[in-house]
């Protein structure tokens, strides 16, 4: 009887998960549903190998961290989404630096993120910051804490869309190298 009760409790607990905001949600039935829920809640996708897409830029950070940017695409809603992979190339677990979130008060209140990323349009002499939602949360990967040796995490950042004629922009993330990336029309 105790074994049956224990199994029932475990099955009941497996049916719920706790989201990033602490609220319980129903557990998805398959991997695709789990990925959709994770994206909706701003969670990261951790993988064992980096994205196979051709790199736009590869930026070296501190303590063996590497950011490989794989896409900079204009979205129908007037956004520019930059995607890539954050990797730990060191032999030790690395804490993701708090400085990556920048220093704006709204972003700092919302925890670890890549909210400090910026794009620079050299020709127009204009800087673009990561967009924020109505609660001040940056529209970027959030919840990064540490990466194990060899671990890779898919990341994204959304910016206001630059003018249609802009094809290249400078990308900067605190504590990483800078690079020029090509925008997909």
N, C-alpha and C positions, 0 to 999 in steps of 0.2 A: 504494500500500500504506500509506504514512504517513497519507494522508487517511482511508482506511478505519479505521485504528487510532484516529485522533483522534476520528472520529465515534462509534466504539464506546465510547471512554472518556467522551465527553460524555453519551451515552445512559445509560451505567452510573452516572455521577455524578448525572444527573437523576432516577434511580430511588430515590435516598436523600436524606433531608434530615436536618439536625441539629436536635434538639429543644432546648427551653430549658435542659435539664439536660446538654446536650452529647452525649446518646446519639443514634445514628443510627436513623432509623425509615424504613420504606418510604414512598415518595411516594404520596399519594392519587391516584386515577384521575380524579376530577372535583372541581369547586368545593365541592359539598356535603360530600364526604368531607374535603377540605382544611379546611373550616370546623370540622367535628367534631373533627379532630385538633388544630387550633389551640385550640379551647375546652378540650379535655381536657388540653392542655399549658399552659394559662393564658396563651396568647398573645393579643394584641390584634387587633381587626379594624379596619383603616384604610380609610376611605372618603373620597370627595371631597365628599359632602354629608351634613348631619346627619340624624338619624332624623326622619321626618315625623310622629311621634306628638306629641300635644299635650303641651306642657311642664308639669310639676308646679311647677318652679322653674328660674330661670336665675341662676347665681351668677357674679359677676365675680372673677377672680383677678388675679395680677400679670402684667405683661408681655404683656397681650393675651389671656391664657387665659380661657376661658369654659366653665363646666360647666352643661350643660342636663340636668336630671333629668326623665326621661320616664315612669318607672314605679316604684312601690313596692308589690310584690306579695308576699302571703303564699304560701309554698310548702307542699306537703303534708308535708314533713319537719320542719316546725316552724321554718322560717327566714323571714326577710323579705329579699327581694332588691330592691335599688335599682339601676335601670339608667339610663343616660344617655349623653351624648356630650360628650367633652372636645374643645374647638375652639381653634385658634389664630387669633384675629381680627387679629393684627398683620401687618405687611408683612415681618417677618423671622422666621427660624427661631428657635423658643423652646425652651430646655432645660426639661424638666418639673422643677419644684423638688423636691429631695430631701425637703423638709419635709412633702410630702404623705403620706409613709409613716408619719408620727408619730415617737414616740421610744421605743417599747418595744423592748427588746433582741432578742426573737425576730423581730420584724418587720424591724428594721434588718439583721439577718444575712441576710435573704432578698432583698435588693436593692430596686429601685424598685417602688413600688406605691401604691395609694390606702389603705393600711392605717391611716392616721391619721383616717379618717372616723369620725364618731360620730353616733348618733341620741339625742335627748333627749325623754323623755316628761315633759312639764311637770307634768301632773297627778299622776303617781306619783312624781315627783322621782327619776327613774332614768335613767342614761346607758347606752347600748348601744354596745359596741365591735365592730368588724369581727371576725367569727369567724376562728379559726385552725385549720389541720389538725393532725394529730398530730406533724408535724415543725416546727410553729411558723409555717408559711407562711400569710399572710392570705388569706382567701377573697375575693379582689378581683382586679381587673385588675392584672397585673404586667408588668414589662419596659418600662414607658414611659421613653423617654429624651428625645426631642425631637419637636417638631411643626413641619412646614414651614408657611409662610404659607398660610392658608386650609384647612389640613388638619384633619380631624375623626377622632376615634377613639371607637368604642363602648366603654363601660366598665360595670363592675358591681361591687357590693359586697354581701356577705351578712352579715346581722346575726341575732342571736337574735330569734325572733318575740315581739313585745310582746303583752300580753293582748288577747283578742278584741274588747273594747270600745274599744280605742285606735284612733282614726281619723286623728289628726294627730300628727306628731312634728317636732321641730326637727332639721334636718340641718346638720352642720358638717364642713368639710374645711379643715385648716390652710391659711392664705394665701388663702382664698376668703371671700366673703360668707357669711352664714348665711341659712337659709330654713326656712319651715314647709312640710312636704309632706303630702299626703293619701295614706293607705294604702288600697290596693284590698283588699277583704275576701277 
